[in-house]
Structures are given as structure tokens and as C-alpha cells.
Amino acid sequence: MLFAPKQICTFLLLSIISISTFAQTKNNICSKSVDYCEGKITFENGNIYNGEFSFGVPNGKGLIKFKGGSEYLGDFKNGKIEGQGAILLASGDSYIGEWKNGEASGDGTYKKNDGSSFKGKFKNGMREGDGIVTWENGDTLKGEWQDDKLNGKAIFEFANGDFLETRWQTGSMKIKSTYTKEDGQKIQGSMNTIYTGMEMENNFTEAKETMVANLQVAWIYAAMEFKANQNYNLAVDFLIAAQKHSSRNPEIQAIIAQHIKAIDTQKNNSGWAQLQKK
């Protein structure tokens, strides 16, 4: 099983995109005394808005192009992003869904440029409630997030029909998990115990290799959740486990090493890329 379609992504924190600097604009053709107008504004910071206005501020449908290359198309209310809308980030990632007061709030889908996605609920710019992560090859993770942290039961469902049930409490993963094979057989224990159980299988078949690859994916995604919650030491531990138990494929090793390096050099980053507020 190739690793590339299963690269674990860390979802972006869709932070406040406040358009509070409307006073700092130029080329505003819509008067502050007019209830409705369609026009274009170029802000002092280089951002450009084109769309509907009410009394001089964006209100209704519009498009804003951020200086850094990101673009948002959708609803505005009283100068802030609110309603339905979609943002395409300069990185190639995107979010489409509901917004409130400049933040992702409600149902939405966040897509990474590697083909993976998160579909679920957001509140105040963070994952909140039921959601599902889907990778390009069909693997999924279904769970519940609270304040952007996994909480409760989370199930990895792999493309080959196997699944791994894990338990989380406010972003911390419980030790005991259950790996269920397609034929119904179960292996229970810690991730390391489950791996050992797989290694003790008598058959050295492709199915066994697939199981190990599935577990590796779970290790890496769990590490990304830890990283997102600034639990860097545990994130590195899980990545090292994935590295230790992975194949000797140089591409796989390089990707895991890249994740470890990113944690090492970006410890001031919560794990969610943020949009500039201005």
C-alpha cells in the first residue's frame, strides 16, 4: 500500500478574518450614505474587495482578494464575512461552508491540497462536534471534536475493510485501542501491542503488510492531532513509532522525517496555519 495518498494533514485553524480596517481604504466608490451599492475597494494593506456595499462597508455578496494570494467569495454582513462562502488559500487548500462574525462556524468542508479533507462542524473557527477526515484513497476517520480536540470515540475505517477504534479525551488518546480485521478478528491493546500482534501473524501476506500500513497511518494522524494541540513530545513519539515500524521505502521515511522536523522548528505554531487579520 502506497503512503502518498494517505499523507496525514493538519487542518487549518480558520481564524478571524476581520475586515475591521475599512476606514483604511482607497478607491472606495460607494458612499457611506447609500443603502445599496456595487463597487470595488482597494485597502491600504493591498487587499481588494469587489461586490455589494451598504453604507460604505461590504454587505451582501462579494469577492475579496488578499495580498498574500488567498481569495474569499461569498456573503458579507456589516463588513465581516458571515453566511455562506468559500475561501481558496494561496497554499491550494480551501474551505467552503458557513461563517459567522468572520469565523468558520456551522457546517463546512476543509480540503487540503494533498486530496484529503475534513467535513463537519465548526464553531468560532475551530472543529466542534461530529466530523470525518477522508484521505484520497478512501480511508476515513470519524470522530467528535470539542474545542478543536478529538473527544470520545474515533474510528479509522481503512479502504481494505479493516478499522481501528480509538478513544480520546480532550485531545489525549487513551492507551487501549481495538483493531478489527475485515473478517471480524480483533486485536486489542496499545498501538504497540496491536503492532506486535500483527507481527506475530503466521502469514506474511499482502494483507498483513496492509494492516501494518493502516496502523502507521493511525500513528501519524494521531501525531498531527497532538501537534495541533501543542503536545509536541507525544507527537514526536508517535512519529518515531511510525518511522520505526514503517517499510524502508525512502519516500515514506522522508515524509515522516519531514513531520518531525516541522515540529522541531515550529513549536510556536499550533499546527493550524492562520490567515492574516489584515
C-alpha positions in Angstrom: 0.0 0.0 0.0 1.4 3.3 -1.0 1.8 6.0 1.6 1.4 9.1 -0.6 -2.4 9.0 -0.9 -2.6 8.8 2.9 -0.4 11.8 3.9 -1.8 13.0 7.2 -2.8 16.6 7.1 -3.2 19.1 9.9 -6.3 21.1 9.3 -6.1 24.9 9.2 -7.4 27.0 12.0 -9.9 29.2 10.2 -9.1 32.2 12.4 -11.0 35.5 12.4 -10.8 37.3 9.1 -11.8 40.7 10.4 -12.4 43.4 7.9 -12.3 46.0 10.6 -9.9 48.2 8.8 -12.4 49.5 6.2 -11.6 53.1 7.2 -8.1 52.5 5.9 -9.1 52.2 2.3 -8.7 54.0 -1.0 -10.7 54.0 -4.2 -14.0 53.4 -2.4 -16.6 54.4 -5.0 -19.6 53.6 -2.7 -20.7 56.4 -0.4 -21.3 55.8 3.3 -24.7 57.4 2.8 -26.0 54.9 0.3 -28.0 51.9 1.4 -27.0 49.7 -1.6 -24.1 50.0 -4.0 -21.9 47.7 -6.1 -18.3 48.7 -6.2 -14.7 48.0 -5.6 -12.3 48.9 -2.8 -8.5 48.6 -2.6 -7.3 48.6 1.0 -4.2 50.2 2.3 -2.8 46.7 3.0 -3.2 45.6 -0.6 -6.4 43.5 -0.2 -9.1 44.1 -2.8 -12.8 43.8 -2.3 -15.3 43.7 -5.2 -19.0 43.3 -4.5 -22.0 44.7 -2.7 -21.9 47.5 -0.1 -24.3 49.1 2.4 -23.4 52.5 3.8 -19.8 52.2 2.7 -19.0 48.7 4.0 -19.2 45.2 2.4 -22.7 43.8 2.8 -24.1 41.1 0.6 -22.2 39.1 -2.0 -18.6 39.8 -2.7 -15.1 38.7 -3.5 -12.0 39.7 -1.5 -8.5 39.0 -2.8 -5.9 39.0 0.0 -2.5 40.4 -0.7 -0.9 37.0 0.1 -2.8 35.3 -2.7 -5.9 33.9 -0.9 -9.4 34.6 -2.1 -12.8 34.5 -0.4 -16.1 34.5 -2.4 -19.4 34.6 -0.5 -21.5 36.5 1.9 -20.6 39.6 4.0 -22.6 41.3 6.8 -21.7 44.7 8.2 -18.2 44.5 6.9 -17.4 40.9 8.1 -17.5 37.5 6.5 -20.8 36.0 7.5 -23.2 33.5 5.9 -22.2 31.0 3.1 -18.8 31.3 1.5 -15.7 29.7 0.2 -12.0 30.6 0.6 -9.2 29.4 -1.5 -5.8 29.7 0.2 -2.6 30.5 -1.5 -1.4 27.0 -0.5 -4.1 25.4 -2.6 -6.2 24.4 0.5 -9.8 25.5 0.6 -12.8 25.8 2.9 -16.4 26.1 1.9 -19.3 26.4 4.3 -20.9 28.6 6.9 -19.3 31.6 8.5 -20.3 33.8 11.4 -18.7 37.1 12.6 -15.6 36.5 10.4 -15.0 32.9 11.6 -15.9 29.4 10.2 -19.0 28.5 12.2 -21.5 25.8 11.3 -21.2 23.1 8.7 -18.2 23.2 6.4 -15.6 21.2 4.4 -11.9 21.9 4.5 -9.9 20.4 1.7 -6.1 20.0 1.7 -4.0 20.2 -1.5 -3.0 16.6 -1.0 -6.5 15.4 -1.6 -7.6 14.8 2.0 -10.5 16.7 3.6 -12.3 17.3 6.8 -16.1 17.6 6.7 -18.0 18.5 9.8 -19.0 21.3 12.1 -17.0 24.3 13.2 -17.5 26.8 16.0 -15.6 30.1 16.4 -13.1 28.9 13.8 -12.5 25.5 15.4 -13.7 22.0 14.8 -16.7 21.3 17.1 -18.9 18.3 17.0 -19.1 15.4 14.6 -16.7 15.3 11.7 -15.0 13.0 9.2 -11.5 13.1 7.8 -11.2 11.4 4.3 -8.0 10.6 2.6 -7.6 10.4 -1.2 -7.5 6.6 -1.2 -10.8 6.2 0.7 -9.5 5.8 4.3 -11.5 7.8 6.8 -11.5 8.9 10.4 -14.9 9.5 12.1 -15.0 11.2 15.4 -16.1 14.1 17.5 -14.2 17.3 18.2 -14.6 19.6 21.2 -12.7 22.9 21.2 -10.7 21.6 18.2 -9.7 18.5 20.1 -10.7 14.9 19.5 -13.0 13.8 22.3 -14.7 10.4 22.7 -14.7 7.5 20.3 -12.8 8.0 17.0 -12.8 5.2 14.3 -10.3 4.8 11.5 -12.0 3.0 8.6 -9.5 1.7 6.1 -10.0 1.1 2.4 -9.4 -2.6 2.7 -12.4 -3.0 5.2 -10.4 -3.1 8.5 -11.0 -0.5 11.2 -9.3 0.8 14.3 -11.3 2.1 17.2 -9.6 4.6 19.5 -10.7 6.7 22.5 -9.8 10.3 23.2 -10.3 12.8 26.0 -9.8 16.4 25.1 -7.1 15.7 22.6 -5.4 13.0 24.6 -5.5 9.4 23.2 -6.4 6.6 25.6 -4.0 3.7 25.7 -6.3 0.9 24.7 -7.5 0.6 21.1 -9.1 -2.2 19.1 -8.1 -3.2 15.6 -10.8 -5.2 13.8 -9.9 -7.1 10.6 -12.2 -7.4 7.7 -13.0 -11.0 8.7 -14.0 -9.8 12.2 -10.9 -10.9 14.1 -9.8 -8.3 16.8 -6.5 -7.3 18.3 -6.8 -5.2 21.4 -4.3 -3.1 23.4 -2.0 -0.2 22.9 -0.9 0.7 19.4 2.5 -1.0 20.1 0.6 -4.1 21.3 -1.5 -4.2 18.3 1.5 -3.9 16.1 3.2 -6.8 17.9 0.1 -8.8 17.4 0.2 -8.1 13.7 3.9 -9.2 13.6 3.0 -12.5 15.2 0.7 -13.4 12.4 1.8 -16.6 10.8 1.1 -15.5 7.3 3.4 -13.0 5.6 0.9 -11.9 3.1 0.0 -8.6 1.4 -3.0 -8.4 3.8 -0.5 -8.3 6.8 1.5 -5.6 5.1 -1.7 -3.6 4.5 -2.6 -3.9 8.2 0.8 -2.5 9.3 0.4 0.3 6.8 -3.0 1.1 8.2 -1.6 1.2 11.7 1.2 3.5 10.5 -1.4 5.9 9.1 -3.2 6.0 12.5 0.1 6.7 14.3 0.9 9.7 12.0 -2.6 11.2 12.2 -2.7 10.9 16.0 0.7 12.7 16.0 -0.8 15.5 13.9 -3.6 15.9 16.4 -1.1 16.1 19.2 0.8 18.7 17.3 -2.3 20.7 16.7 -2.8 20.8 20.4 0.8 21.7 21.1 1.6 18.3 22.7 4.9 18.2 20.7 6.7 15.5 22.7 3.9 13.0 22.3 3.6 13.9 18.6 7.3 13.1 18.0 6.9 9.8 20.0 4.1 8.7 17.7 6.0 9.8 14.5 9.1 7.9 15.7 6.9 4.8 16.2 5.5 5.2 12.7 9.1 5.6 11.4 10.3 2.6 13.3 7.5 0.3 12.1 7.2 1.6 8.5 8.8 0.0 5.5 12.2 1.0 4.4 10.7 2.9 1.5 12.8 6.1 1.3 9.7 8.2 0.3 7.8 7.1 3.4 10.8 7.7 5.7 11.3 11.2 4.2 7.7 12.2 4.8 7.8 11.1 8.4 11.2 12.8 9.0 9.7 16.0 7.4 6.9 15.9 10.0 9.4 15.5 12.9 11.5 18.4 11.6 8.4 20.6 11.2 7.6 20.0 14.9 11.1 20.7 15.9 11.3 24.0 14.1 7.8 25.3 14.5 6.9 24.8 18.2 5.4 28.2 18.3 2.8 27.1 15.7 -0.3 25.5 16.9 -0.4 23.2 13.9 -3.1 25.2 12.1 -2.0 27.7 9.5 -3.6 31.1 10.2 -4.8 33.7 7.8 -3.7 37.3 8.4 -6.2 39.5 10.0 -5.1 42.5 7.9 
